[in-house]
Amino acid sequence: MNLRRHLHRHLSRHRPPVTHHEIIADAVFFIIGALLATLAVFIFDIHWSFYPGNTIFPPNKYIFTSPEPYYLGALIGGVLGIFIIKLLLLGIREEREEIFGRRKKL
């Protein structure tokens, strides 16, 4: 038997297909994580401006001279955001099922 056909038959029986709602949710989770990571990198970048004698807006001292830390931080934060938010949602779902019991889908 063809390996591809065998894997498709095996996986289609055990895992439901990915819906477009899950893909949209993953994109939203990635964007949330990327924005929070970019904000954290920006605050770290301007933290010298919080000392007396400096201005915060506009910040007069930066640590990073190039935008690469922002790009890397957004990418890492987005990927971590997907995993962390999905883990939190899984924990909430498991806790809710433990408290209220499983409900049958109609």
Buried (B, 14 or more C-beta within 10 A) or exposed (E): EEEEEEEEEEEEEEEEEEEEEEEEBBEEBBBBBBBBBBEEBBEEBBBEBEEEEEEEEEBEEEEBEEEEBBEEBBBBBBBBBBEBBBEEEEEEEEEEEEEEEEEEEE
